[in-house]
Amino acid sequence: MTFTKLSLTLDGAVTRIWLDQPDARNAFDDVVIAELTQAFIDAGAQPQVRAIVLGANGPAFCAGANLNWMRRMADYTRDENLADAGKLAEMLRVIADCPKPTIARVQGDVYAGGMGLVAACDLAVSADSAWYCLSEVKIGLVPATISPYVIRAMGTRAAQRYFLTAERFTAAEAHRIGLVHEVVAAEALDAKVAEWVKAFAGNSPAAVRVCKQLIADVAGREINPALIARTVDGIADIRASDEGREGVQAFLQKRKPSWIAGQ
């Protein structure tokens, strides 16, 4: 796929996906949604990729929906709106379910649907100067499609405030409520990303992939016999896997496992 509104770079074992419409504050439309979906599918399928970083060029990370796209949507039928929203929902699902660990590198303001991009990534680091806003109710809309990811990240109580008031809030507040994991000065963003990438590189790729699924399977579920059986199956499967056996043997033999030794 040829990307017209994104730029991609492969840096060793890291794929960097950049929102690349700084003049439009990286607002998205149907083209951006299609390109992001394909970019994450492609990067997630590459065996050599150990991490995917989502960043943005320009002063804003993502201002939500593009105005021209919103003008087109104003005339959509309900069926057209269903199809359009379905593509946005699929993009977020692809990011959230990506088999590789994902990092949101937030260098500037995040509004509306852009909040979904941050929340769908596994980790998020924000510049201390960035502002955040769930602004949908100001124009008579609701953050419906992004809500599963944003509520999972910030929690129900914070969502009750920021979904309903549409207040802007700071990076420090985004950190306090759990939307982002770290807040740093803008010039320190890449160092924090590199720190996380290094951590991923030292871990078993198969175990990281299974951990992502484990979190999805366990979070918020009732602790009952079925869930306990699922976790027992999970540890038995990973212990019997090639990387599980290799990792334990490397630990016992005081050597580097193959996924590090081969780098």
Legacy VTK file of the C-alpha trace (Angstrom):
# vtk DataFile Version 3.0
C-alpha trace
ASCII
DATASET POLYDATA
POINTS 263 float
0.000 0.000 0.000
1.244 3.478 -0.871
0.841 5.847 2.067
-0.136 9.435 1.296
-0.899 10.805 4.774
1.526 8.764 6.854
5.263 8.254 6.743
6.864 4.984 7.813
10.413 4.171 8.792
11.997 0.875 9.765
14.731 1.457 12.327
16.315 -1.898 13.084
13.575 -3.896 14.792
11.318 -0.859 15.269
8.646 0.313 12.851
7.821 3.993 13.286
4.471 5.147 11.922
4.136 8.925 11.686
0.938 10.907 11.254
2.220 13.303 8.615
-0.241 16.126 8.020
1.137 18.856 10.279
-0.762 21.643 8.518
-4.041 19.843 9.303
-2.930 19.117 12.890
-2.843 15.440 11.909
-6.630 15.230 11.930
-7.829 12.001 10.399
-10.281 11.101 7.681
-11.249 7.935 5.837
-7.881 7.843 4.043
-5.864 8.149 7.261
-8.034 5.463 8.876
-7.405 3.064 5.977
-3.665 3.807 5.949
-3.257 3.395 9.717
-5.169 0.117 9.612
-2.938 -1.271 6.880
0.268 0.083 8.431
-0.380 -1.693 11.727
-1.436 -4.912 10.005
1.742 -4.901 7.916
4.073 -4.023 10.804
2.440 -6.563 13.086
3.038 -9.324 10.543
6.782 -8.670 10.152
8.780 -11.230 12.176
11.784 -8.934 12.621
9.715 -6.095 14.122
9.876 -6.014 17.923
8.019 -2.747 18.553
5.807 -0.249 16.734
5.933 3.454 17.598
3.066 5.756 16.595
4.168 9.376 16.434
3.218 12.580 14.666
4.943 15.388 12.821
4.159 19.002 13.641
2.828 20.801 16.713
-0.219 18.541 17.301
-0.393 14.780 17.740
-3.960 14.449 16.443
-6.812 16.951 16.427
-9.513 14.338 15.887
-11.602 14.323 12.722
-10.639 16.333 9.640
-13.073 19.191 8.949
-13.558 18.250 5.298
-14.372 14.687 6.324
-16.853 16.028 8.892
-18.515 18.123 6.195
-18.982 15.002 4.064
-20.321 13.051 7.036
-22.927 15.737 7.702
-24.814 14.503 4.638
-24.375 10.771 5.282
-27.352 8.482 5.746
-27.442 6.287 8.845
-26.208 3.323 6.807
-23.298 5.388 5.478
-22.490 6.496 9.027
-22.544 2.864 10.184
-20.064 1.866 7.480
-17.848 4.869 8.179
-17.802 4.346 11.960
-17.135 0.660 11.410
-13.879 1.466 9.634
-12.752 3.671 12.525
-13.664 0.929 14.992
-11.690 -1.616 12.954
-8.625 0.653 12.890
-8.672 0.959 16.678
-9.167 -2.796 17.065
-6.209 -3.509 14.773
-3.980 -1.190 16.834
-5.164 -2.611 20.157
-4.874 -6.244 19.000
-1.556 -5.828 17.204
0.681 -8.788 18.141
3.675 -6.471 18.591
3.992 -4.012 21.491
2.895 -0.513 20.510
3.977 2.869 21.853
2.207 6.207 21.410
4.790 9.008 21.243
2.705 12.094 22.002
4.524 15.306 21.175
1.524 17.651 21.010
-2.178 18.158 21.620
-4.630 15.250 21.433
-8.315 15.851 20.782
-11.409 13.692 20.284
-10.651 10.645 18.125
-6.927 11.188 18.656
-7.523 10.102 22.238
-8.509 6.710 20.874
-5.165 6.353 19.114
-3.284 6.993 22.360
-5.520 4.698 24.408
-5.347 1.838 21.890
-1.542 1.646 22.143
0.044 -0.503 24.849
2.229 2.285 26.231
2.055 6.054 25.924
4.579 8.760 26.688
3.568 12.408 26.488
5.384 15.686 26.230
4.612 17.774 29.299
3.301 20.571 27.073
0.560 18.477 25.411
-3.119 19.077 26.136
-5.901 16.501 25.962
-9.621 16.853 25.307
-12.635 14.638 24.650
-14.455 17.410 22.836
-17.279 15.522 21.109
-20.223 16.732 23.220
-19.369 20.340 22.325
-20.613 19.654 18.782
-23.455 17.314 19.675
-21.564 14.048 19.251
-20.237 11.376 21.636
-16.874 9.544 21.794
-18.608 6.232 21.144
-16.163 4.363 18.917
-13.099 5.253 20.991
-14.852 4.683 24.323
-13.814 1.030 24.920
-10.150 1.992 24.726
-10.332 5.364 26.454
-12.442 4.093 29.368
-10.125 1.100 29.754
-7.176 3.502 29.931
-8.521 6.300 32.153
-11.212 4.457 34.121
-14.939 5.028 34.465
-14.770 7.832 37.026
-12.427 10.001 34.955
-14.500 9.263 31.839
-17.613 10.511 33.630
-15.907 13.853 34.051
-14.094 14.330 30.758
-16.668 12.738 28.439
-19.408 14.957 29.877
-17.603 18.259 30.421
-15.300 18.243 27.366
-12.739 20.062 29.524
-9.181 20.289 28.309
-6.693 18.662 30.645
-2.938 18.626 30.949
-0.411 15.893 30.321
0.093 15.695 34.090
-3.614 14.957 34.515
-3.501 12.417 31.663
-0.764 10.678 33.631
-2.640 10.877 36.924
-5.738 9.187 35.498
-3.736 6.549 33.634
-4.216 7.593 30.017
-0.451 7.956 29.561
2.295 6.107 31.401
5.007 8.783 31.458
5.234 12.555 31.032
8.566 14.041 29.988
9.974 17.188 28.439
9.541 17.201 24.669
13.266 16.731 24.101
13.196 13.578 26.257
10.456 11.773 24.300
12.811 9.764 22.122
14.946 8.697 25.071
11.881 7.300 26.865
10.734 5.524 23.701
14.227 4.051 23.270
14.156 2.834 26.874
10.923 0.937 26.288
12.094 -0.419 22.933
15.231 -1.752 24.624
13.083 -3.486 27.227
10.967 -5.118 24.521
14.089 -6.283 22.682
15.225 -8.202 25.756
11.964 -10.082 26.092
10.689 -13.189 24.336
8.639 -12.086 21.294
6.266 -15.021 21.757
5.807 -14.297 25.465
5.122 -10.616 24.768
2.487 -11.569 22.208
0.854 -14.028 24.607
0.989 -11.478 27.450
-0.990 -9.005 25.357
-3.702 -11.619 24.846
-3.540 -12.629 28.509
-4.281 -9.089 29.639
-7.245 -8.901 27.257
-8.567 -12.249 28.498
-8.164 -11.567 32.226
-8.775 -7.842 32.779
-12.095 -7.113 34.407
-13.219 -10.738 34.464
-14.665 -12.531 37.458
-12.108 -14.805 39.100
-13.896 -18.121 38.692
-12.964 -21.711 37.776
-13.162 -20.963 34.052
-10.748 -18.038 34.306
-8.380 -19.995 36.536
-8.430 -22.878 34.029
-7.619 -20.412 31.250
-4.556 -19.156 33.117
-3.409 -22.711 33.913
-3.675 -23.626 30.234
-1.775 -20.468 29.360
1.248 -21.154 31.541
1.331 -24.824 30.498
1.276 -23.832 26.804
4.045 -21.246 27.121
6.250 -23.543 29.245
6.019 -26.191 26.530
6.698 -23.726 23.684
10.074 -23.396 21.955
10.754 -19.943 23.367
9.512 -20.929 26.801
11.907 -23.858 26.931
14.747 -21.768 25.514
14.198 -18.977 28.013
14.190 -21.250 31.040
17.263 -23.158 29.826
19.127 -19.909 29.159
18.290 -18.684 32.658
19.451 -21.931 34.269
22.620 -22.028 32.149
23.355 -18.342 32.796
23.474 -17.436 29.117
21.523 -15.106 26.842
18.396 -16.579 25.244
18.335 -16.956 21.474
16.190 -13.863 20.865
18.938 -11.716 22.440
21.993 -13.703 21.364
20.862 -13.508 17.760
20.589 -9.703 17.741
LINES 1 264
263 0 1 2 3 4 5 6 7 8 9 10 11 12 13 14 15 16 17 18 19 20 21 22 23 24 25 26 27 28 29 30 31 32 33 34 35 36 37 38 39 40 41 42 43 44 45 46 47 48 49 50 51 52 53 54 55 56 57 58 59 60 61 62 63 64 65 66 67 68 69 70 71 72 73 74 75 76 77 78 79 80 81 82 83 84 85 86 87 88 89 90 91 92 93 94 95 96 97 98 99 100 101 102 103 104 105 106 107 108 109 110 111 112 113 114 115 116 117 118 119 120 121 122 123 124 125 126 127 128 129 130 131 132 133 134 135 136 137 138 139 140 141 142 143 144 145 146 147 148 149 150 151 152 153 154 155 156 157 158 159 160 161 162 163 164 165 166 167 168 169 170 171 172 173 174 175 176 177 178 179 180 181 182 183 184 185 186 187 188 189 190 191 192 193 194 195 196 197 198 199 200 201 202 203 204 205 206 207 208 209 210 211 212 213 214 215 216 217 218 219 220 221 222 223 224 225 226 227 228 229 230 231 232 233 234 235 236 237 238 239 240 241 242 243 244 245 246 247 248 249 250 251 252 253 254 255 256 257 258 259 260 261 262
